[in-house]
Amino acid sequence: MKLEISEITKYYKSKTAVEKIKLNFETPGLYSLLGANGAGKSTLMKIIAGLTEPTTGYIVFENENKKGYRNLKKVLGYLPQDFGVYEDLTAIEFLEYIGALKGVPGKECKRRIPEILKYLNIFDSRNKKLGKYSGGMKQRIGIAQALLNNPKVLLLDEPTVGLDPSERNNFKNLLSEMSSDKIILLSTHIVSDIENISDLIIMIDSGKIIKKATPSDLLKEIKNIVWETDITKEEEDFYEKKYNIVHKIKNENGFKLRIVSDENPEGKCINTLGNIEDSYFYYIKNKNKKLDFFSEER
């Protein structure tokens, strides 16, 4: 199983949405696109899904001809960011409808739907109207429709948006299980969605890949560059202008800062254990980009 994304570029008038994206996936696993909103993640996902034509570049699955998506479309499942359901339909009715649109044979569809619903732990709600489903259950229906054709490649665009912490954790466990026999490409701007389950993290900013590595390698690379210190309120402006601050937490005397820096800031910070969020801040800073988002709501 091999998915090759070769030099994909997409222009929208004067804007470059993605530029010279090159990726190769040769084994099943969970591969994560990590970046801020507007970084180009959704555009890339739509191009892979065949919904948007690239300006240049091509995508090949297995031994497919570079001019088409025919082989990939047969084995592709896709959950878009703006996925919606018909709330007056039951899960069974909705999935039968989607199956018909996808061209899944009727007998195959009727066989697959109960299997998928059981697998996703929503079989008992199969005759319940989707309007009565929770956000997490609707996301599972989104996964269900993506799995109808038993895909080898699964694209998930911001799949945990709107889920509560419990639903998000359940969803992560599900993704980890499914990645054993599929190439799963997941896009997100929330670090906690992917840091413990990804086989590879691909950081993207302004349509370009700025870093790709396994989580363990990312953590090794920032082992000695994450710092914590307490500062007074009077020092706040100085530190914000000079250093790459990951977190700033207010305390009695001012603020507690978490900083990523190649050297000990002002020689008085304490080195601390880094995480994937710290790594993202570090590589974004190296691109001299202003970061205006990040991590799960606190």
C-alpha angles and dihedrals in degrees: 000000000000134000116188122192107189125193095320113188127172125189125192105193103292095350126090108213097180129003130203095330110184122181136154125198115186104162136042114270147108113285117186130208106205122190147113123281107282094026092120100261098125093045090054091048092051091050092051090048090053094242094114127038116230118233089226136357132047144240124226130189115197107320097339121151111259092236098066149039096216098118094042096049090057092059101032130113120186134190108186123207092246096047113158136182136214098251095201092059126083120236091258093049093046095049092046088053093049090046090055091050090051093049095243107160112255096241091047091049094051090050095046100045098066091043092052094044090052091047090052093045095240100102092109089060095048094116095043118105113254092233087071093053123107120240091261093050091050089053088053089053086052089054090045093057090048090053097049094099092044092245127208090201120047122189118197118183113199091327098174099053108128096015121126119235094265093049090046092053092049090049092052091052090051093050092049090054095047094050092072093085105016140064101240118189112190126183122203145147093209114091096199090062093068114015096096101035108039124107090195132011117209113194114206130187131171090355095305133103107243098176140358124186143127116276091249092053092048090053092048091052094056097039095118103028104070117095141179129201142157118238136181122248089252090060094050098092093047094053095043092054096044107036142048102247117197098181136009117192122184118233138170096282101032127292143336110222133201110201136182111212137145089230133039105273108245087343092271106089127106119238112237140181113282130221138196092272090057089050092054092051090049096053094042089053090051088060089054091239125149110238114217103170144028156148131009120311111279 
